[in-house]
Amino acid sequence: MATPPKPHFRMFCADEIPLLAQKNIQKYQDMHDKLIRTVTPSTATALNVMLPWVEVENEMDAEMTAINFQGTVAGPDQALKDAVKAAREVVNAASVEWRKRQELYYLMKAVRDLNEPLEPEPKNWLTGKLNDYQPKTDDSDNADPMKQLSSLRKSREKFMDEAFVESGGLWLTDEELDGVPPETQLSKMSRDELGQEPPNVGKTFVRLDIGAHDVYCSAKNPETRRKVYLANEARLSHLAQTAKEIIVQQDLHARAWGKSNYAAMEVAWQLAPSLAWAKDFLDHLKEALVSRGQVLLEVLKLRRALDLGFKLQEVQAQKIKMWDWYYYRDMIKGELQMDQARLAPYFPLKHVLSTLLDAMGRLYRLRFDAIAPESLDARSIWHKDVRVWSVWDEQNDAPTFRGFLYLDLFWRKDKINTIYATRIHPGYDKPDGLRKPISVAVMCNFSSDETAELRFFDLNALTHGNPKNAKSNLLCKLTNILLNRKELGHALHFLVVRNKFVDGVYFPMDFVEAPSQLLERWLCTKEVLKLVGCHYAHFDAAGLKRWQEKNPGVSIPGKDIPDAVLDRFLASSKFNSLTSNMGSITGSLMDMKMTSLDSHEAVQKLDLQKEWYGIEEEIYGVDTSASRKNGHDYLHNWNIFGGSHNGRGYSHILGRTMASVLFQGSFAANPLDQDAWDKYRLTILEPFGSHRKDYIKMVEDYLGRPFNAKALVEDFTADTLEVLREKYTKQLREKKGKAT
């Protein structure tokens, strides 16, 4: 067996980072100077312009990607965070100056005009660079697009730096927390942080950034739900001005390039053929979701009436607030047997991870070899909980090394409270023909508590030896598995894509989501859930002991999820899909509104708070009057302000549509069909960065039929809602109500 290289990622010290940033800037500057000095438009070719440029850019972008990642995992190391931020600022400032050098634009234009036979990836690279370095247009009102870009980057960085900073919480009594699952209080709300000083003696401090959602979704006291929900809506209000600056600056930036608005500029790099197409797509989806949402709202009102003892004739007069919308949505989920507590015993985390890696290894033809923690250099990981695998491509008889997979699973203080996958050191082809392997990380926030029975998780057993030698297992909510599966989908995609350049190149945001969304759909099939599930009492001796201690005299459950539970979960999964996509369309419509206005004056006058709650009322049918006073819930949609989805907020939900198209066409009949997975990897995943604006045609060729833009809408069946409406109406008729 071939031996992989040691992981090339390493954590830098704070004082190393400024030197690395300056070194990269100088190298890039020298490359530009040499091009301008030695090449003219009449002598420019792909060989003497693009090749030296790409060589330097690959090295610089790879190193800066690693540096920027370290700023997100620096934890309490403020010096490291500051150094990364400063490095990012000086590199961004330098890139703004580079784009002002029109000599570079004309060299690249000369290469394009030669019309040399380039492969898709370098051709895409050239198109992107021409767009980046394009001289400003005559109708730009003398605006400096590079100056606008610099201001925009600073505002986005400020927003992202502050959006994930811990920002307060509330002290709540046990009575106020009644209904919130105990394991949630233990793991997410720092149950050890009990108040010691009046007036908070005996109360629990609930951090809004990590605990608010669990409270307003499950607390029985409506006043608790209201208080926590409104406090969380106002949590990021200090960023409202920054958000407004971002939409104004990005609009100026687009108009400086002669574009009608920011969305029109961004759509050129997306899957959507045009801005009009994207708007029509959102309008069609909104119509379907509003129609279903109205039925859902009636169902929620009926369930609330049952809960509070209202009469049937009083149902329609109710005004539902968002905190009650979430509470009764989750109550219905439980009744539909989407109760996470019932499913969690069948998903011990080590079993889930090992079976997922094994299954995906077989389907993607990859092999994951765990690297023992003690063999890693101390600076090759950022925390003791991080685990690393070397990844091998087994498509051919002789396995080839692809890169490294890092998993950082558990929540901890000072860790960014979100779930994501990211390249921490991109892969690319070097000038000597050898491959610089990729390193990719999946960052999760699974609950853990070192002192409580909830945590029975031996990390070492996960990465070497027999995992069943572990002490026991942390149980996983299925929602966490789905999120982890989605991000693992991104990681696997990064590992198999056949890119020569460091960025892959120019992945459209609305298609980059599709492979991960497809894997989420794949997991929600009976075959795969049976494969992944295993009751923890059957996993190891410690799990069996734990079950017996908690359930003395009770028969041990079967190893597999009961078919009745699984069937009901799958039948009700479309309910979850509906509510999830209602949230997605709200953010998408908000972004489209902010970025597609006809004039800059209209952007300046746009009231973000008013616009957001207007959209929310339209989609959900709720009363937002209380939220409109101090709420800024739109700021929690950090993607449409922080840069990754600005002007393309529809990308996530369009990616879901693409995933539905691919899943229905290839995997719905047999989720474990190896031939289908081989074709999918070869046709869709490997050449991912090479197709540019032909993604829809690529999918049509792959499936052998036209792209169905209504694929996601077809998932929003009303069957479950109609059953619930009839059920709750019947129960209210049979129950003697009381006045409001």
N, C-alpha and C positions, 0 to 999 in steps of 0.2 A: 504494500500500500504506500502511495506517495505521501511524503510528509509536507504538510502545509507550512507556509512561512509563518513566523510569529505575527500576531496582530500588529499592524503598523500604526494604528491609532495610539496616541499617548496624550496625556494631560500635560499642558504647558504650565509653567509657573507664571505668575502675573508679570514679572519683569522680563520674561522672554517674549511676550506677545507684541509689544511695540516694535521690537527689533525685527520680528518676523513680518509684521505688516509693512514696515519701511522697506525691507528687503524685497518683498513682492512688488510693491509699488515701483521701486527702482528698476526691477527686472522688466516690468511691463513698459515702463517709460523708455528704457533702453531699446526694447524691441520696436516700439513705435518710431523712435528716433532713427534707428537703422533702416526701417522700411522707407521712411520719407527721404532719407539720405541716399539710398542705393537703388530705389525702384521709382519709376515714373509711370503715369497712366499708359504710356505707349509700350512699356516693357512689362507691365503687371500681368502675372499669371497666377493660377491657383497655387502653383508650386512655390513661387517666391513671395507671395503675400499671405495666403491662408495658412500654409504649412508652418512657418515660424510663429505666426500669431497663435494658432491653436496649441502648439507645443508649450508656449509660455502660459497661455490661458489655462490649460489643463492643470498645470502645476499650481498656479496661483489660486484658482478656484477650489481645488481640492484642499489646499492648506487653509484657506479662509473659511471653507465649510466646516472644517474641524475646529477652527478657532471659535466660530460663531456658536457651534454646538456646545462648546465648553461654557459659554456664558449662560446657557439654559440649565446646565447641571452643576453649576458652581456652588449651589446650596448656600450656606452662610458665608462663603468666601467673597466678601464684598470687593476686595482688591482685585480678584480675578474677574468679577463681573464688570468692574469699572475699566479694567484693561481691555476686555473684549469690546465693550461699548466704544471706547476711544479708538481702537483699531478699526472697528466697523465704520466709524465716522471719517477717519482719515482716508480709508480706501474708497468710500463713497464719494468723498470730496475729490479725490484724484480721478475717479471714473467720470465725474462730471466734466472735469477739465479735458480729459482725453476725448470726450465726445464733441468738444468744440473744434477739434483739429480737422478741418474740412479736407486737408490733403489725404487723410485716411479714407474718408468717404469716397473720394474720387479714385483712389487706388482700388477699392472694393468694387466700385461701379464699373471700372475698366475690366475687372475680372468677370463680373456678371455679363458685360457686353460681349466678351469673347465667346460666351456660350460654350464653354468647354464641357465635355461629357462627365459631369460630376455625379457621384452617388447621392442618394437622397439626403443623407445626413449632412455632408458638407454643403450641399445646396441649401438646405434649411438654415444652416449656420450663417451662410452668406446673406440670405434674405433677412435674417434677424439682425445682423450687424448693420446692414444698409438702413434698416429702419431705425436702429439706435443712433446712428451717426448722421442721419439725414439732416442737411442744413435747414434752418427754419424757413418757413414759407413767407411770401411777401404780405399775406393777409393776416399776419399774426399780431398786428398792432404793436410791432416792435418789442413784443414780449420775448424774454430770453428763456427758451424751453429748458435749458440746462439749469438755470437758476431756479426755475419752478420745480424741476426734478429734485434738486438739492433740498429745497424747503419741504417738499412732499415727503422725502425719505426721513427727514428729521422728525416731522410730525408723526409719521407712522411708527417710527422707533420709540418715540415718547409714549404713544398710545400702548404699544405692545409691552414696553418696560413696566408700565404702571397697571395694566389690565390684570395681571396675574399676581400682583402684590397683595398679601393678606390685608384685608381692609375691614376689620371689625367684626362684631357679632352681637349676640343678645344673650343675656342671662335668663334662663327659663326654669321654671319649677317642674317637679315631677308630674304635677297635675297638667301643666301645659304640654308636656311631652307625652302624655298618655296617647297610646296608639302608635307611637314611633317605635319600630322594631328595636328590641334591646341590643341586638348586634350592631345596629347602626349607631346607637348612642355610644357603645363601647369603642367602636373602631374609627368613626368619623368625627365624633363630637368631643373627643378628648374627655372622656368621662372622669378622668383623674383631675380635671380642672374644675373641681367643685369650689364654689365661692367660700371664702374664709372670712370675709369682711362684710359688715352690714352695707347695703340691704341685700346682699347676694349670698348670704350664708345658706349652704345646702343646695343652691341652684347649680345648673349646668350651663357652662358657656358654650354656645353654639356658634361656631365660625360660619359666617354667611357664605363664604366662597366654597366651602365643602359640605356644609350641613343643611343649608336652607332648603334645598330641593326635597330632601328626605322628610323635613318637617312639614312643609305645606302640602306634600303629597299624602301624608299618613297621620298627622296629628288629628285627634278627634275633635278638639276644641276649635270651632271656626274662628274665634278671636286670635288664637295662636297662629293659625294659618294666615290670617289677614296680616297680622303684625309682622310675621317673618317674611311673607311675600313682598310686602311694600318696602320693608327695610332692604331686602335684597335688590329690588328694582332701583333703589336710590344709591346702591353701594358704589357704583361707578360714575355718579353724577359729576364728579370733579373732572371727568374726561369729556364732558359734553362739548366744551369749547374746542378741545383738540379735535374731536370728531368733525365738527363743523369746519375747522381749518383744513382738514384733510380733503373733504369733498370740494371745497373751494379751490384748493391748490391743485388737485388732480384735474379739475375742469379747466383751470388756466393752462396747465401743462398740455392737455389735449388740444385746446384751441391754439396754443402756440405752434403746434405741429400742423395746423390747418384742419383739424378734425372738428366735427360738429359738436361732439361731447366726449366724455371719457369712455362711455360704454362703446361708442362707435370706434374708438381707437383700439380698445381691448378685444373686440370681437374678431379682429383680423387674425388673432392668435388662438382662436378657439375652434371647437368642433362645430358650433353653430355656423351655418353658411353666411348668415347676415344678422344684423341687429333686428331687422324686421322679423326674421324667422324666430329669433330668440324671444321676442315679445309675443308673437303669436303662440309659441309653445307655452309660455307662462300663462297667457290668458286662457288657453284651452284647459290647462291643468287647474288653474284657479277655479274655473267654472265647475269642473268636476268635484273639486275639493269643497267648495262652498256648498254645493248641493248635498254632498255626503255629510258635511259639517253641520248642516241644519238638522238633519235626522239625528246625528250624534247629540246635538244640543238638547233635542227633545228627550232623548233617552237619558241624558244626564239629569234633566229636570225631573223626570219620572223617578229616577233612583234617589234623588235628593228628597223628593216628596215622601217616598217610602221611609227614608231615614229620619225625617223630621216630623212625620205624622200628618202631612198635608192631605187635603182632599183632592180627588182627581180634577175637579173643576178649578182648583187653585194652581195647577201645574204651570199653565202657560203664562201666568202673571209673574212668575219668578224671574228675577234678574240674576243671572249667574256671573260671578266674578271669576277671574282667572284662578285664584287659589282654590275655589270650589270646583272649577272645571278640572284641575289636576287631581284633586282629592277624589272626586267621584269617578273620574276616569280610572284611577288606580283601584278603586273599590270594585269597579266592573271587571277590571283585569283579573282581580283575585277570584271573582265569581266565575269567570271564564276559565279558571284554572291556569291563569298565567301567573299565579302566586309563586314568587321566586323561592319562598321558603319550602314549598313542596318539591320544587325541581332541584334546589341546591344540593341535597344529599347525593344526587346522581352525578354530580360534577365535581369530584375532588380535583383540585388544581393540577397536581402532578400527573394524574391520569389524563386529564384534558390536554395538557401540554404535550405529553409523550405521544398520545394517540394522534393529535393534530399534526405534530411534526412528522410522525411516521406516515400518516395518510397523505399529507401534502408532499412528502418526499417521494412516495410512490407515484402519485398523480403527476407531479411536476418533473419526475425523474431526477430528484436531488437526494443527496445524503447529508445528514446533519451529524457531525461528530462533536460531542461535547469536549470542551477543554477544561481540564481540572483547574479549579481556582488557584491552587497553590503553584501551578506552573506559569501563571501570568505575572508579568512585571507589575509592580504596584501602581505604576503610572499608566497602565494600559486600560484600567477601568476607573470610574469616577466614584464608585461606592461599593461597599462590600457585598451588597445584595445583587450586583450585576453579574450575569452569567453569559458565557460566550460559547458559540459553536462555530466550527469551520464548516463551510458548505461546499459540497462537491457536486459537479454535474455528471450524472450517470447515463446520459443519452447514448453514449458509445461504450465500447468494451473497456476502454481505458479512461477511468474517471479523471476529470479535469477540475482544478481548484477554481471556485467562483468568488469566494470572499468570506466575510465573517458576519454572523448574526448575533447581536447583543440583545438580551432581554433585561429590562429594569422594571420589575413587576409591582413593587409595593409602594404604597403611599408613605411619605415621610415628611417631616417638617422641612420647609424651604424647598420642596420639590414642586415644580409647576403642576398645578392641579388640572391636568387634562390628559387625554390618551392620544398618542400620535406615533407615527413611524417617520423616521428621518434618516437620510444618509449622513453619516458622521465622517466618512471619508469616501468620496465618490470614486467609482471605477472608470478607467479609460485605457485606451491603447497608447503605449509609449512609442517614441520615434524608432526604437530598436525592434519594434514588433511585439514586444512582450506586453503582458497585461498588468496594469496596476489594479489589484483586486479591490472590490468595494467593501466597505464596512457599513452596515445598516443597523439601526437600533429601533426596537419597539418599546415605547415608554408607556407604562400603565400605572394605575393607582389602585390596585386591589387593596382592600382593607386588611390590616394586620394589627395585632396587639400582642406584644411579646409576653405580657403578664397574664393574659386571659386564655381561656380554653379555646378561643376561636382560632388561635394560631398554632397549628400542628404541622409546621412546614419546614422540612430539612432541605435547605437550598443545595447543600452539597450532594444529596442523594439524587437531585434532579439532573446533575451534570456529570456524574460518573458513578459507575457501579450499578447495581440493581436498584431502581427507584423504590421498590417495595421494602427496602431496608430502612426507609425513612421512618421517623417517629410516628407521623400520621399526616394528615392533610388539611389544608385550608379548603373549605368548600367555596364554590364559585357560583355567584348568581349568573343565570343564563344571559342576562343583559350584558354583564361584564365579558362573558365568553364571546358574545356577538361583537362587541366593540374590539376585543382583542383579535378576533378572527379578521375583522375588517382591516385593522392596522397590520396584522401579519400578512394580509393580502398585499398591501403596499410593499412590505419588505420583500416578499417573494418575487414580486414584479421587478423590483430593483435588482434582485439577484440574477434573474434570468434574461433581462433585456440585453440585446447585443448592441451596445452603444460604443462608438469610438471616441466620442468627445465626452467631457466630464459631466455635462448636464443632461445628456441623454437623447436628444437636444430639443428644447422648447416643447415640452409636453403640454398639450392643451389641458387646462384645468378641468374642463368639463368631460374629458375622457380619462384623465389620470385616475379619477374616482371609480371608473367602471370596473376594473379588475377586482378592487377590494369589495365593492358592493356586490359583485357577483359571488364572491366567496361567502358573504353574509347570507345571501339567498341560498347558497349551496348548503350551508350549515343547517338552515331551517328546513331540512328534509328528513323524513323518517329514517332513511338508511343511515345518514350521517350522524344524527342524534343517537341512534342505537349504537353506532360505532364509538362515539365519544363518551357516552354515558356509562357509568358504573357506580353502583351504590357504595359509599365509602366503607360500609361494614364488610364488603367483600374485597376491598383493595389491599388492606394489610392488617396485621395483628392489632396494631394500635387503633385502627379505625373500628375494628370489631369490638375491642374492649370499650371504646368510647360509646358505641351504640348500646352495648349491654348495660353500661353504667347509667345511661340516660333513660333506658327503656327496660327496667328489670322485669323479667317474666314475659316479655313480649317476643313473639317470633321474629326472627331476622327477616327483613324484607328481601325480595328477590334482587338479583344482581342488576337486571335490566330495568329501565323505566317501563312501568306498566303501559300496555298499549292504549288503555282507556285514557290515561293521563296524557300520553303523547299525542293521541288523535285529537283530543280536545284542545291541546296547545296549538297544534298545527292548524286546526280549523279556525281558531281564534286569532291566528297570527296576522291576518289581514286587518283586524281591528287595530293592532299595534302599528301596522304599516300606514294606516290611515292617519292616526294621530301624529306619527312621526313626520309624515310628509306635510301635514298642516303646518308644523313648525318650520319645515324647510321652505315651503312656498312663501311664508311670511317674510323670512329673511331675504329670499330671492326678490320678491316684489319691492322690498325696501331698497335694496341695492339698485335695482333697475330704475326706481324713481329718482334716487340720488344722483345717478350717473348718466341719465339719458335726457335731461331737460334741454329745451331748445336754445336757451340763452344763459349767459353767465349771470345775468341779473336774477333770473329765476332760481339759480343755484344759491345765490347769496340770500335770497328771501325765504328759502325753504326752511320750514319749521320741522326739524327732525322728530321731535317729541310728538307733535300733532300728527305727522304723517304715519309714524309707527303705530300709534294706538288706533288710528283710523283703519289701517290695514288689519290690525289684530281683531278689531270689532267685526270687520267684513268676513274674515276667514273663520273665526271662532264663534261669532254671534254673541260675545260676552259684553258685559258692562265694564268699561275701563275708566269710568269717571274718577274713582279713587286714585288710580294710577297716574292720571294726567296731572295731578297736583305736583308731585315731586319725582315721579318715576322716569327712569331713563333706561328701560329694559332693552332697547335697541343696542345699547353699548355692549351688552353681553354677546352680541354677534360680532366678536372681534375680527373674524375673517374678512368682513366687508369694510373694515377700517384699517386693519393691520397690513394689508398688501396682498395676501394670497388669493382673495376673492373679490377685491375691489373692481367694480365694473363688469364682473362676471359672476355675480352671486347666484345666478341660475345654474352654474356649472355643477354643483353637487347634485341637484335634483335631475339635471339632464344626464349626469353620470349614472344615477339610479335607473333612469329610463333605458340607457344603453345596457346596463347590467341585466335588466329585465329582458331586453331583446336577445342578448347573448345566452342567458340562462334558459329561456323558453325554447330557443332554437337548438341548443346543444346538450343541455344537462338535465332538463326537467324529467325526461323519460327514464334516464339512468344516470344518477349523479356520480357514479363511480366508473363510468365507461372510459377505459384507458385510451382508446383510440380517439375519443372526443377530446380528452385532455391533451393528448399529443398534438392534435391539429390546432387546438386553441393556443398552446404554447408557441408552436411554430409560426402560426399565421397572425396572431394578435399580439402576444406578449413580446416575443423576441425583437421584431422590427418596430417596436412601438414608436420610437422617436423619428422614424424615417418617412412617415406618410403625410405629415403636415395637414393640409386641408382636405385630404382624401379619406378621412377616417370613416365617414359614413359609407363611402363606396367600398372601403376595405371590409367593413362588417357585412355589407350586402353581398360582396363576392364570397365571403367566408360562409354565410348562411345560405346563399343561393336564392335570396328573395329580398324584396324592398324593405328598407328600414321602417319600422312601425313606431312612429312617435307617440302613439297612444298606448304603448305596452304597459307603462306604469299605471295609467288610468284604469286599465282593465283589472288591476289588482284590487281596486277599491269597491269590491262587491258590497252591496247593501244587505246581503242575506243575514249576516250576524246582527246588524242593527235592527232589522225588522223583527227578528226573533226576540231580541231584548225588549223592543218597544211593546210587543204583544204581551210578553211575560210580565213586565212591570205594570202595564195598564190593567191586566187581569188581577194582579195582586192588590192594586189600589182599589179596584172595584169591590174586592172581597174584604177590604180592611176599612173599618170605620175611621174616617179621618177626623181631624180637628182643625179648627180655624188657625190661620197663620198667627 
